[in-house]
Amino acid sequence: MTRSAKWTLVIAAVTAVVLAAFVVELRDSGPGDPGAAVETGQPSEQARERRDADTAAALAEPRRRADLHPCPAGGDEPGPEALRGVVLECAGDGTSVDIASALAGRPAVLNLWAYWCGPCTDELPAMQEYQRRVGPEVTVLTVHQDENEAAALVRLADLGVQLPTVQDGQRRIAAALRVPNVMPATVVLDSDGSVTKILPRAFTNADEIEAAVGELR
C-alpha cells in the first residue's frame, strides 16, 4: 500500500470517530430551547421492553432507591379503547399493569420520557408538582421509553421523583395513541378514555403544565 493510500485510510477513520462522537453528544445534550423536545426516531423491530441485564435481582436496589408510588390498579371499566391489550411492567415493583384498565374511570396525564433526555430531566419534577396540585382525582403516570430500565430508576431516584412509572421500551403506548416521535411528550385523557390533547413539548414548571392541560373531566 502506498503512503498516500495509508493517509487516506487514517483520515477516513478519524472522520468517522468525530462524526460518531458528534451524534452521541447531540442525543445526550438535547436542544437548547427548554420548550423543545428531543426527536427519537422510529423504534426498530428489535426494540425490547428492557435489557437482558435488567433482571428482577439487578433492579431490586434501584427500585428500593427510587421508592416509586404504586402504579394505578385496574378496575372493572374497559378504559381507553386504543390502549386495550397493552400490558406493561410497573417500574416500581415489577408487577404487570393493564394500561387501559388502570386508566379507566378518571382523567389521566401520561408523561412519555427517557433517562437520556435532557428536557425530560427538567420536566419530571414539574410533573410531580402538578400531580401534587391536582391530587388523586387525576392519574399522572410516567412512561419510560427506553429499554434501560435500571437507568430510568436511577434517574428518578436522583431527581427525587416518585411518580408511578411503567416500562415501555417498545413505545407501545406512543404507537397506540399516535404520539409524535419526540420526548418528552404529554398525553391528556378524559375520564371516558378519550384523548383530548397530545403535547409534544417540554415543560419547565407546574404552572405551564396546568395551563397546557387545562380543565379535566
C-alpha positions in Angstrom: 0.0 0.0 0.0 1.3 3.4 -0.9 1.9 6.2 1.6 -0.9 8.3 0.1 -3.3 5.4 0.4 -2.4 4.8 4.1 -3.0 8.5 4.8 -6.4 8.3 3.1 -7.4 5.4 5.4 -6.2 7.2 8.5 -8.2 10.4 7.6 -11.3 8.4 6.9 -11.1 6.6 10.3 -10.6 9.9 12.2 -13.5 11.5 10.4 -15.8 8.5 11.3 -14.8 8.8 15.0 -15.5 12.5 15.1 -18.9 12.1 13.5 -19.9 9.3 15.9 -19.0 11.5 18.9 -21.0 14.4 17.5 -24.1 12.3 17.1 -23.8 11.0 20.7 -23.4 14.5 22.0 -26.4 15.7 20.2 -28.6 12.9 21.6 -27.4 13.4 25.2 -27.4 17.2 25.3 -30.9 17.8 23.9 -32.0 21.1 22.3 -31.2 24.4 23.9 -34.8 25.5 23.8 -36.4 24.4 27.1 -39.7 24.1 25.4 -38.4 21.8 22.7 -38.5 18.1 22.7 -35.8 15.6 21.5 -36.5 13.7 18.3 -36.3 9.9 19.0 -36.9 8.4 15.6 -38.9 5.2 14.9 -38.2 2.2 17.3 -36.6 -0.7 15.5 -38.2 -4.0 15.0 -35.7 -5.4 17.5 -36.7 -2.9 20.2 -37.2 -4.6 23.6 -39.1 -3.7 26.7 -35.9 -3.9 28.8 -32.2 -5.1 28.7 -31.3 -8.6 29.5 -29.2 -7.2 32.4 -32.3 -5.7 34.0 -33.3 -8.8 35.9 -35.5 -8.6 39.0 -32.4 -9.1 41.2 -30.5 -6.4 39.3 -33.4 -4.0 39.6 -34.1 -4.6 43.3 -31.7 -1.9 44.6 -32.6 0.8 42.0 -36.2 0.1 42.9 -35.6 0.5 46.6 -33.7 3.8 46.0 -36.4 5.2 43.7 -39.2 4.3 46.0 -41.9 5.0 43.4 -45.5 5.3 44.2 -47.6 2.2 43.1 -48.9 2.1 39.6 -52.7 2.6 39.3 -54.7 -0.6 39.7 -57.1 -1.8 37.1 -60.8 -1.5 37.7 -64.0 -3.1 36.1 -64.2 -0.5 33.3 -62.6 -1.3 30.0 -60.7 2.0 29.7 -59.3 3.7 26.6 -60.0 1.6 23.6 -56.7 2.4 21.9 -54.8 1.0 24.9 -56.7 -2.2 25.4 -54.4 -5.2 25.3 -51.3 -3.1 26.2 -49.8 -4.7 29.3 -46.5 -3.2 30.7 -44.3 -3.6 33.7 -44.7 -1.3 36.7 -41.1 0.0 37.1 -41.5 0.4 40.8 -42.2 -3.2 41.7 -42.2 -5.3 38.6 -45.9 -6.1 38.5 -47.9 -6.2 35.3 -50.2 -3.2 34.5 -53.1 -3.5 32.1 -52.8 0.1 30.9 -56.4 0.6 29.6 -57.9 -0.8 32.8 -55.5 1.2 35.0 -56.5 4.5 33.3 -60.3 3.8 33.3 -62.8 6.0 35.2 -60.8 9.2 35.8 -58.8 11.8 33.9 -55.2 10.9 33.2 -52.0 12.7 32.2 -49.3 10.4 30.6 -45.7 11.7 30.5 -43.5 10.0 27.9 -39.8 10.3 28.6 -36.4 8.5 28.6 -33.5 8.6 31.0 -31.1 10.2 28.5 -33.4 13.0 27.5 -32.2 16.4 28.9 -35.6 18.2 28.7 -37.3 15.2 30.4 -35.0 15.7 33.4 -36.2 19.2 33.9 -39.8 18.3 33.3 -40.2 15.3 35.7 -40.1 17.4 38.9 -42.6 19.8 37.4 -44.9 16.9 36.6 -44.6 15.7 40.2 -45.6 19.2 41.4 -48.5 19.2 39.0 -49.7 15.8 40.5 -49.4 17.3 44.0 -51.7 20.2 42.9 -54.4 18.2 41.2 -54.5 15.4 43.7 -55.7 11.8 43.4 -58.6 12.7 41.2 -56.2 12.8 38.2 -53.9 9.9 37.4 -50.4 11.1 36.4 -48.4 8.2 35.0 -44.9 8.4 33.5 -43.9 6.1 30.7 -40.2 5.3 30.3 -39.5 4.7 26.6 -36.0 3.1 26.6 -35.0 -0.5 27.3 -32.6 0.6 30.0 -35.0 0.3 33.0 -32.2 0.5 35.6 -31.1 3.9 34.3 -34.6 5.1 34.5 -34.9 4.2 38.1 -31.5 5.8 38.9 -32.6 9.0 37.2 -35.9 9.1 39.1 -34.1 8.5 42.4 -31.6 11.2 41.7 -34.4 13.7 40.9 -36.5 12.7 43.9 -39.4 12.0 41.6 -41.7 9.2 42.8 -44.5 9.3 40.3 -45.8 5.8 39.2 -43.9 4.7 36.1 -44.3 2.0 33.6 -41.5 0.5 31.5 -42.3 0.8 27.7 -39.1 0.1 25.8 -41.0 -0.7 22.7 -43.0 2.6 22.9 -46.3 0.7 22.6 -48.3 3.5 24.3 -46.9 6.1 21.9 -47.7 3.9 18.9 -51.3 3.1 20.1 -52.0 6.8 20.7 -50.1 8.1 17.7 -47.8 10.3 19.7 -45.1 12.1 17.6 -41.6 10.6 18.0 -40.3 13.2 20.4 -39.6 13.2 24.1 -40.8 14.4 26.4 -44.4 14.3 25.2 -47.6 14.5 27.3 -50.9 12.9 26.6 -54.1 14.1 28.2 -57.1 11.7 28.6 -60.6 12.5 29.9 -62.3 10.1 32.3 -64.1 8.4 29.4 -60.7 7.4 27.9 -60.8 9.9 25.0 -57.5 11.6 24.1 -58.1 15.4 24.4 -54.6 16.6 23.9 -51.2 15.4 22.7 -48.5 17.9 23.8 -45.1 17.0 22.1 -43.1 19.6 24.1 -41.2 20.1 27.3 -42.5 21.9 30.4 -40.3 23.6 33.0 -42.8 24.2 35.8 -46.2 23.1 37.0 -47.8 26.3 36.0 -47.0 25.6 32.4 -48.4 22.1 32.7 -51.6 23.3 34.3 -52.1 25.9 31.6 -51.5 23.4 28.8 -53.5 20.5 30.2 -56.5 22.7 31.1 -59.6 21.5 32.9 -60.1 17.8 33.1 -63.4 15.9 33.4 
